[in-house]
Amino acid sequence: MNRANILVAVSSVMLLVALEQPAGGAVKATDGHDRPVVIQIEDVTRFYKIYDGADGHPTADQLQHDYLDQGTEGLHTFAQLRNITGVRIADTLAKNPNVYAEAKRCMIVLPQARERIRIALSKLADIYPDAKFPSVTIAVGRGKPVGVGGPVSGVMIGLEALCGVTYFDSNVEDRFVHVIAHEYIHVQQVRALVDDEHPTVLKGSLIEGAAEFMAEKISGAISDPGVWAEAKGRETKIETSFVPDEDSTDLSNWLYNGTIDKAGDLGYWVGYRIVKSYYQHAADKGQAVRDILQMSDPKAFLVKSGWHPGIRLGK
């Protein structure tokens, strides 16, 4: 039985109870201290109550007043940052109704994913004591983006956007855990680096590659396996092409060029390999983690990493 059929078979009462469990909690670090973290998933419940009550055709007014206006602080921030309104959700729903219908299959995994995210964040607290722990909000948006985040606003994930990407983990629970771990690493990075509106190919690739590498360390896998599949067997060719583009601010061949159906973003993969090379060459792994998360000079980091096109890296 596929996941969509399982969702239909599960008692809606049991599912809603699980989704509405208290969102507060803490992650435990090896120093014995609790790190408070809030992981909100109740906005998803509210959306689908409205969606189901309207037979899949809620009005823009319902979406604005009954969903967005009644939402959590995280949803309000998400809406403000990405211009999510009742009108824009209704417009996306009218043009692409399957996006929201299919996303219901992802709803069932959220309680289990939430607990696994807390475990991942506990690992982050262990290996990086200076970590920040803002809230995580999973909500329903206007079809994009998959995720955004910052040290104050926290991490926000669009359920329907993440659920719709075909080349991420086929196991939806794994997908949510690894993508949220990736976005949470961005929260830890130097803001001047992350907030640069015109990064070079090298800088952007190291920002994303560091997030992939550290997400793998705390959650067990990278967020975008589609890129890894695309690069397999072409390592030297891809990385040789990367070198002359390092200082370019034209990211179109390397970053943010994937679609919902096709992986792109080979810069994530190259950046990951540079970061992994840095980590594997470091004698002090704890300091290497700090260097990765506190990176401010991409060129110096690249030189120190020992990376070169086609480098063979350990597991």
N, C-alpha and C positions, 0 to 999 in steps of 0.2 A: 504494500500500500504506500503510495507516495505521500509526501508531507501535506499536500493540500487536502487529501482525503482524511489523513489523520486529524487535521485541524477540525474538519467537520465532525468527526466522530467523538472528539473530546468534549466532555461536558462543559458548556459555556460558563456555568456557575463556578466550577472548579478553576477554570482558566482566569476568570475575572478576579476571583479571590487571590490567586497567585500574583496577578499583575498589580493588585492594590495593596500588597503587603508593604509595611513601612519601608521607606527608601533609605533611611539613615543607616549609618553603620561606621565601622572603622576598619582600617587595615593594620595589621600587627607587624611591627618591625623587629628585627633581631635584638635591638637595643632595649626591648621591653616596652617601648612606648607605642600607644595607639595613635594612628593618624586618621582623623575624621574624614570621611568621604561620603557624599550623597550621590546615589545613582537613581535617577528618576525615570520611571517607565510608565507612569500613570497617564501621561498625555495621550499615549497610544490607545489606552482603554477608552478614554473620553471620545477620541476621534471615531473609533469604530462603533461605539454606542450610537453616535449621531449618524454615522454612515449607514449602519444597519437599520436604524429607525426610519431612514429616508429611502430604504431599498436601493442604496448605492448612489442616490442622487441628491445629496444635501445641497441646499442653496448657499450662495455666498454669504447671505446674512446669518444663516445657521452656523456656518463654519467660522465666521468672525465672532459672533456673540456667544455661542454655546461652546465652541472649541477653543479658539485663540484667546479670547478675553478671559475665559475661565481657567486658563492654563497655568502651569507652574512658572516660576521666575525664569527657569532655564528656557522654556518655550517662548516667553516674552522676549528674552534676549536674542534667541535664534531668529524670531520673526523680525526683530529690529535690524539685526545684522544682515539678513538675507532677503529683506523686503517680502516676507511671507504674510499675505493677507487672505481674508476669506475669498475675495475676488480672484486672486491669483491661484489659490488651490482649486476653486471651482472651475476656473479656466483649464487648468491642467487635467482635472478629472474629466471634463467634457471632451478634451482632445485625446486623452490617453486613459480611459477608464480601467484598462487592465492593470495599469501600474498599481492602483489602489486595491483592486480585487486580489491580485497576486500577492501583494504585501501582507495580506492576512496570514499567509503561511509562516511568515517570520515572527508573528506576534507570540506564538506558542513557546518559542525558545527563550524569550526575554528573562523570565525568572531564573533559569539555569545559567544563562549568559551573565546575568548580574552577579551571581555568586562567583563565577570564574573570573570575572573582571576584578572583583575584590582580591582574589588570590593573586592575580597578576600585579595588582598595585602593591600588595604586601611584598612581593619580590622586588619591586621598584624601590620601596622604602628600605629594604635590606641592602641593596647594592648602591643606592644613592641617597644617603641620609638627608641631603639638602632638597629632596624632591618637594614639589608643591602638590597639593591635593584638592583642587577645585572640584566642583560638582560635574557629574555626567548626566546629560539629558538625552533620552531617546524619544523622539516625537515624530509626528507626520508633517511633512512640509509640502512644497510645490513641485516635487519631482527632482529637485537638486537644491543644494549640493549634498554629497554623501556625508561630509562631516566638516566642522569648523571648530576652532578652539583657541583659548587664550588663558593666561594665568589668572585673570580675574573672572572672565565670563564663563570659564570652564569648557568642557567638551560637549558639543551638540551633534547628534547624529540624526539624519533623516531616514526613518525606517523604510519608507517606500523607495528612496533613492538607493540605499545600500542593498535592499532586497532585490532590486532589479538588475544589478550588475552581473552579467552572465559568467565572467571569467574569474570571479573571486571564488573562495572556498565553496564547493557544492554543499558542504555541511553548513547550514545557515547559522547554527549556534557558534561554530568555530569562526565563521566570517565576522560575526559581531564582536567576538572577543578580540580577535587579532586587529581589526580595524580600529576599535576603540583604544587598544593599547598603542597603536601607531599614533593616533591623534593625541593621546595623553603625553607621549614623548615630546611632541611639538610644544606642549605647555611648558616643558622643562628647559627648552632651548633659549639661547640669548635672543632677546626681543629685537635688538638692532639687526641681527642676522635674519630672523624669520620675517620681520616686518618690512624688509627692503622691497620696494615695489618694482625694482629693476635689477634683479639678481643676475649674475652671470650663470652660465650653464653649470660651471663647477660649484658655485655656491648653492644653487637650487638643488643640484643633485646630492650634495653632501647634507643639506637640510633633510631631504626626503630619505636618503640612504641611512642617515643616522637614526631616523625614526623607525625605519624598517629593521635595522640591526638590533636596536634596543627593544623594539616590540617583540622581536623573536626571542630575546633573552628573557623577557618577563612573561610572555604568553605562550611561547612554544613554537611560533611560526610567524612568517612575514604576512603582511596584509593583502598583498597582490600577487598571488601565484601565477596569474596570467602572464605577467612580465617575465618571470623566470622561465616559463615554458617557451616564450617567444625567443629568449636569448640562448637557450640551451644549444650547445654545439657551435655557437657563433661568437664565443667569448672574445677571442683575439681580434676578429674583424670589427666587432662593435666597439671595443675599447680603443682600438687604433683610430677609428673614426671620431671617437669622443675627444681625443687629445687636442686637435686643432680647433675645436669648438669651445674649449674650456672657458675662454675669456669673453665669449660672445654673450650678448644679452638677448639674442634671438633663441628662445627656448623651444621653438616649434618642433624641432626634430627629436627632442629629448624629454620634455616635461609637459604634463597637462594636455597631452594630445590623444589620450584614450577616449573611447566612447563607451556607451552602456553595453555594447556588444563586442567591442574589440579592444584588446589590451594595447597600450602604447607605453609612454612613460619609461623608456629604457634608461633614462637618467636615474630613476629610483634604483635600478639594478646596479648600474655602474657605481653610484654613490655608496650603496650597501657594500660593494666589494672593496672600495677604498677604505671605508670605516672598519670593515672586518680585518683588512690587512693591518690597519693601525693597531687594532686590539690584539691581533695575534702576534705582532712584533713587540708589543709592550711587555716589559718584565713585571710591572706592577699593574695588575688588571683593575684594581680599584681606582687607581689614578687614571687609567685609560678610560674608564666609564666617565669620570669627571671631565676628562679632556674632550670626550665625544659630546657630552651634553653642554659643556661650557665653551665649545668651539666658537671663536670669533674671527679667526684668520684662516679661511679655507685654503689659501695657497700654502701657508706654513704647515697646515695639517696634512695636505697632500704630500708634501716633501717628506715629512716625518713618517708617513704611513708605510713607505716602502713599496707602494703599489706601482705596477706597470702593466701595460696591456697584456692580457692573457695570463696574468699571475695565477699560479696554482695555490689555492687556499685550503687549509685543513677544514675538517668538519666543525 
